Amino acid sequence: MQIKKSNILFITFVCFVWATSTAQQLDPILQDLIHKGINKSYSLQINNLERKQTAVDQKMAKSIFLPKITVNGSYTRLDDDIRFDDDTQNLLIATQKLLIKEAIGIPFNDPFPESIPLTEISNLQNKNILKTSIDLDWVLFSGQEASHALKASKHKEASFNYLGMAKKDKIAISIIETYDKLALVYASKRILTSSEKLLKKQEYYVKKAIENGLATPIHRKKIELAQQQLAGKVLEFNQNKTLLIEVLSQLTGENKNYLNTLHPSLHPFAINATLATKKRYELKALEEAEKATDYKSKMEKSNFIPKLAIKGHYELLEDDLSLFDPKWYVGAGIKWNLFDGNQAHLKSKKTKLESRKYQAQIAETNELIHLSVIKAQLSYESALQNTQIIQKEIELAYDTYKMIDRQYTNNLASINDVLAALNDLEKANFKLQNSYFKQRKAVTELLHAKGILTY
């Protein structure tokens, strides 16, 4: 049962060197789980869909300047043909006769020859109307409304991109913490196993002591109570493990059978606490959203700028056109909205208020980030200090165990004392694992607060 102190110190030194040389490096299995969690995240999928919608908005803004060509077809039946009134028809026929007389040399006062046919007066519009035409509408200048809408959509898309990166960080933090909690649970399992062995040996010695009249049944009941308490802790371990596996499976989409085969362990992170702070994705997203609202406000104001467009029309069928219908035409027009009932002004004012809301959120976020950096920095320093204290506790527990083990060798202490000292040493090692957990959590929070979390 001898444990060399040099071995313990060597292991501690190796852990420290490993942590320093692999600063900010995550377990490859943990990295794989994080990537799977990012791919599985429904909130990220929703964010990506919203981002794609803004990309479509940009295409729609650009498409305003593309010509719109439409083909139209219609059939109409009137109650009757549209004709000239009788007086007008008589006038047209009389005019036709005069022109014919003049053409063939008949005197003005002579009667019109019955043998010469007259052309029937055409209808202004036949009652059966079949039309097919092509229309062209082409916006040449939108009063900068389209360009402002395009810029607003671009900034909105950038905002969604940064929101997606922020969501990825939160997913990574959740998975890291859950994975580390699972590692801590497995560390507690080792203590439970050691305690179980200790109780079995104590139970054996108490049984022998009772047989020899050196102990009473009360001692055995104490052992039985300790065993029941241990069984409760084992149950708690299994429940914690089951819950963490379930959470990890939900976060990553990984099979629970595979997750049950993992046995993560905790190692301390060592980082340079003076690392420069980068702008957080949440802050960038708010800034882009503010820019989007600014351009949206400009777009609404541009409602009063004149707009220029070209319109063209071409009739494919001529048979049913009225005498007043042109076969084709091309025209240019200006639309100038002088007063819209104050709607554009009110919309612009509402958008400006939204922009001011983003400004307030940016200011608040800056303050919260600054506070989170300080809080994480203090937590990290406390975790380092706590680790050093626990390492001293381990040294003390080891020295105590070594002393009692030497006394047991010289028949100055019981085996129970030796086992209890060994159990204290193992509990101290578990406290070190718990300290590593807090240290890793503090490092993760600090890196996230500084905007430099990698995974």
TORTI-677099 format. One record per residue (C-alpha): residue in one letter; y negated, z negated, x. Coordinates in steps of 0.2 Angstrom, whole numbers, padded with zeros to 4 digits, always signed. Layout:
AYZX ...
This chain:
M+0000+0000+0000 Q-0011+0001+0015 I-0026+0013+0014 K-0036+0017+0029 K-0055+0015+0028 S-0057+0029+0040 N-0049+0041+0027 I-0060+0035+0013 L-0076+0038+0024 F-0069+0055+0030 I-0067+0060+0012 T-0084+0054+0007 F-0092+0064+0022 V-0082+0080+0018 C-0088+0079+0000 F-0106+0077+0006 V-0105+0091+0018 W-0097+0102+0004 A-0111+0098-0008 T-0125+0101+0004 S-0117+0118+0010 T-0114+0124-0007 A-0130+0118-0015 Q-0133+0125-0033 Q-0116+0133-0032 L-0105+0131-0048 D-0086+0131-0049 P-0080+0149-0052 I-0071+0144-0067 L-0086+0136-0074 Q-0097+0152-0070 D-0084+0162-0079 L-0085+0151-0094 I-0104+0152-0094 H-0103+0171-0094 K-0090+0171-0109 G-0102+0159-0118 I-0116+0170-0116 N-0106+0185-0122 K-0100+0175-0137 S-0116+0167-0142 Y-0121+0172-0160 S-0139+0167-0157 L-0140+0179-0143 Q-0133+0193-0153 I-0146+0190-0166 N-0159+0190-0153 N-0153+0206-0146 L-0153+0214-0163 E-0171+0208-0166 R-0176+0215-0149 K-0168+0232-0154 Q-0178+0232-0170 T-0194+0231-0160 A-0188+0246-0149 V-0186+0256-0166 D-0203+0250-0171 Q-0210+0258-0155 K-0201+0275-0158 M-0209+0274-0176 A-0226+0271-0169 K-0224+0286-0157 S-0217+0297-0171 I-0233+0296-0181 F-0240+0310-0170 L-0225+0321-0173 P-0227+0335-0186 K-0218+0332-0203 I-0210+0347-0210 T-0204+0346-0228 V-0195+0359-0239 N-0199+0358-0258 G-0191+0366-0273 S-0195+0364-0291 Y-0192+0372-0308 T-0204+0370-0323 R-0203+0378-0340 L-0219+0378-0350 D-0220+0379-0369 D-0227+0397-0368 D-0234+0409-0355 I-0252+0406-0350 R-0263+0421-0354 F-0281+0426-0356 D-0289+0423-0373 D-0289+0439-0385 D-0308+0443-0381 T-0305+0443-0362 Q-0289+0453-0364 N-0298+0466-0375 L-0312+0467-0362 L-0300+0470-0348 I-0291+0484-0358 A-0308+0492-0362 T-0313+0491-0344 Q-0296+0499-0339 K-0299+0513-0351 L-0317+0517-0344 L-0310+0517-0326 I-0296+0529-0331 K-0309+0541-0341 E-0320+0541-0326 A-0306+0545-0314 I-0299+0560-0324 G-0317+0566-0329 I-0317+0562-0348 P-0334+0559-0355 F-0339+0541-0359 N-0341+0544-0378 D-0325+0554-0380 P-0310+0545-0387 F-0296+0539-0375 P-0281+0550-0374 E-0266+0541-0383 S-0254+0550-0370 I-0260+0540-0355 P-0251+0523-0354 L-0261+0507-0350 T-0256+0493-0339 E-0252+0477-0348 I-0263+0462-0344 S-0253+0450-0333 N-0250+0432-0338 L-0260+0419-0328 Q-0244+0409-0327 N-0226+0413-0333 K-0218+0399-0343 N-0203+0399-0331 I-0209+0393-0314 L-0197+0392-0299 K-0205+0387-0283 T-0199+0384-0265 S-0211+0380-0251 I-0213+0372-0234 D-0226+0359-0230 L-0233+0354-0214 D-0242+0337-0211 W-0248+0333-0193 V-0258+0318-0188 L-0269+0322-0173 F-0278+0306-0172 S-0274+0289-0180 G-0289+0280-0176 Q-0279+0271-0162 E-0269+0262-0175 A-0253+0270-0169 S-0257+0266-0150 H-0261+0248-0154 A-0245+0247-0165 L-0235+0254-0150 K-0242+0241-0138 A-0239+0227-0150 S-0221+0232-0152 K-0219+0233-0133 H-0225+0215-0131 K-0214+0209-0145 E-0199+0217-0137 A-0204+0208-0120 S-0205+0192-0130 F-0188+0194-0137 N-0181+0198-0120 Y-0188+0181-0113 L-0182+0172-0128 G-0164+0179-0124 M-0166+0173-0106 A-0171+0156-0112 K-0156+0155-0124 K-0144+0160-0110 D-0151+0145-0100 K-0148+0133-0115 I-0130+0140-0117 A-0127+0138-0098 I-0133+0120-0099 S-0122+0115-0114 I-0107+0123-0105 I-0110+0114-0089 E-0113+0097-0097 T-0097+0099-0108 Y-0087+0105-0093 D-0093+0090-0082 K-0089+0078-0097 L-0072+0085-0097 A-0070+0082-0078 L-0077+0064-0081 V-0063+0061-0094 Y-0050+0067-0082 A-0057+0055-0069 S-0055+0041-0082 K-0037+0046-0085 R-0033+0042-0067 I-0040+0024-0069 L-0029+0023-0085 T-0014+0028-0076 S-0017+0016-0062 S-0020+0002-0075 E-0004+0006-0083 K+0006+0004-0067 L-0003-0012-0064 L+0001-0019-0081 K+0019-0014-0079 K+0020-0023-0062 Q+0011-0038-0069 E+0023-0038-0084 Y+0038-0039-0072 Y+0031-0053-0062 V+0026-0063-0078 K+0044-0061-0085 K+0051-0067-0069 A+0039-0082-0068 I+0043-0087-0086 E+0062-0086-0082 N+0058-0098-0067 G+0047-0109-0077 L+0032-0104-0068 A+0023-0096-0083 T+0022-0098-0101 P+0024-0086-0116 I+0005-0086-0117 H+0004-0076-0101 R+0016-0063-0108 K+0004-0062-0124 K-0010-0059-0112 I-0001-0045-0105 E+0004-0038-0122 L-0015-0039-0127 A-0020-0029-0111 Q-0007-0016-0115 Q-0013-0014-0133 Q-0031-0012-0126 L-0025+0000-0113 A-0016+0010-0127 G-0033+0011-0136 K-0041+0018-0121 V-0028+0031-0119 L-0030+0036-0137 E-0049+0037-0134 F-0045+0048-0119 N-0035+0060-0129 Q-0048+0061-0143 N-0062+0064-0130 K-0052+0077-0122 T-0047+0086-0138 L-0065+0085-0144 L-0072+0092-0127 I-0059+0106-0127 E-0064+0110-0145 V-0083+0111-0141 L-0079+0121-0125 S-0069+0133-0135 Q-0082+0135-0148 L-0096+0138-0135 T-0086+0151-0124 G-0073+0158-0136 E-0060+0154-0124 N-0042+0150-0129 K-0039+0131-0131 N-0022+0132-0123 Y-0030+0139-0107 L-0044+0126-0107 N-0030+0113-0108 T-0023+0119-0092 L-0040+0116-0083 H-0042+0100-0072 P-0061+0101-0067 S-0067+0088-0054 L-0084+0082-0051 H-0093+0085-0034 P-0111+0080-0031 F-0125+0094-0030 A-0137+0093-0016 I-0154+0103-0018 N-0171+0104-0011 A-0181+0094-0023 T-0197+0103-0017 L-0192+0120-0023 A-0206+0130-0030 T-0208+0130-0049 K-0207+0147-0058 K-0214+0151-0075 R-0201+0147-0088 Y-0194+0160-0100 E-0200+0150-0115 L-0218+0151-0109 K-0217+0170-0105 A-0210+0173-0122 L-0225+0164-0130 E-0237+0173-0119 E-0230+0190-0124 A-0230+0185-0142 E-0248+0181-0141 K-0252+0198-0133 A-0242+0206-0147 T-0253+0198-0160 D-0269+0203-0151 Y-0264+0221-0152 K-0258+0219-0170 S-0276+0212-0174 K-0284+0228-0166 M-0272+0239-0176 E-0278+0231-0192 K-0296+0233-0187 S-0294+0252-0183 N-0291+0254-0202 F-0310+0259-0202 I-0309+0272-0189 P-0308+0290-0195 K-0291+0298-0195 L-0288+0317-0192 A-0274+0327-0198 I-0268+0345-0201 K-0259+0351-0217 G-0251+0368-0219 H-0242+0375-0234 Y-0231+0391-0236 E-0223+0398-0252 L-0206+0405-0249 L-0205+0413-0267 E-0219+0423-0274 D-0212+0429-0291 D-0218+0414-0301 L-0234+0410-0293 S-0249+0410-0304 L-0264+0422-0301 F-0273+0407-0293 D-0259+0400-0282 P-0261+0405-0263 K-0245+0411-0254 W-0250+0400-0239 Y-0264+0389-0232 V-0269+0379-0217 G-0282+0365-0217 A-0289+0351-0207 G-0295+0335-0214 I-0303+0318-0210 K-0299+0302-0219 W-0312+0288-0217 N-0309+0272-0225 L-0326+0264-0228 F-0322+0249-0238 D-0304+0243-0243 G-0309+0228-0253 N-0309+0217-0237 Q-0290+0219-0235 A-0291+0224-0216 H-0303+0211-0212 L-0293+0197-0220 K-0277+0204-0211 S-0285+0204-0195 K-0292+0186-0197 K-0274+0180-0202 T-0267+0188-0186 K-0281+0180-0175 L-0276+0163-0182 E-0258+0167-0178 S-0264+0171-0160 R-0273+0154-0159 K-0256+0146-0165 Y-0247+0154-0150 Q-0261+0148-0138 A-0259+0130-0144 Q-0240+0132-0142 I-0242+0139-0124 A-0253+0124-0120 E-0241+0112-0128 T-0226+0120-0119 N-0235+0119-0102 E-0238+0101-0104 L-0219+0098-0110 I-0213+0108-0095 H-0224+0098-0083 L-0217+0082-0090 S-0199+0088-0090 V-0201+0092-0071 I-0207+0075-0067 K-0193+0067-0078 A-0180+0077-0071 Q-0186+0073-0053 L-0186+0055-0056 S-0168+0056-0064 Y-0162+0065-0049 E-0169+0052-0037 S-0162+0038-0047 A-0145+0047-0047 L-0145+0049-0028 Q-0150+0030-0026 N-0136+0025-0039 T-0123+0035-0029 Q-0128+0026-0013 I-0126+0009-0021 I-0109+0014-0028 Q-0103+0020-0011 K-0108+0002-0005 E-0098-0005-0019 I-0083+0006-0014 E-0084-0001+0004 L-0085-0018-0003 A-0070-0016-0015 Y-0060-0008+0000 D-0064-0022+0011 T-0059-0035-0002 Y-0043-0025-0006 K-0039-0025+0013 M-0042-0043+0015 I-0031-0048+0000 D-0018-0036+0006 R-0018-0045+0023 Q-0017-0062+0014 Y-0002-0055+0003 T+0007-0050+0019 N+0005-0068+0026 N+0010-0075+0009 L-0007-0082+0005 A-0010-0071-0010 S+0000-0065-0025 I+0005-0047-0028 N-0006-0048-0044 D-0021-0052-0033 V-0017-0036-0023 L-0015-0025-0038 A-0031-0032-0046 A-0041-0028-0030 L-0033-0011-0029 N-0038-0008-0047 D-0056-0014-0044 L-0056-0001-0030 E-0051+0013-0042 K-0064+0007-0055 A-0077+0008-0041 N-0072+0026-0037 F-0073+0030-0056 K-0091+0023-0056 L-0094+0036-0041 Q-0087+0050-0052 N-0099+0044-0066 S-0113+0044-0054 Y-0109+0062-0049 F-0109+0067-0067 K-0127+0060-0069 Q-0132+0068-0053 R-0126+0085-0058 K-0134+0083-0075 A-0151+0078-0067 V-0150+0093-0055 T-0146+0105-0069 E-0161+0098-0079 L-0172+0099-0064 L-0168+0117-0060 H-0170+0122-0078 A-0187+0113-0079 K-0193+0122-0063 G-0187+0138-0071 I-0174+0142-0056 L-0158+0138-0064 T-0144+0150-0058 Y-0126+0153-0065 
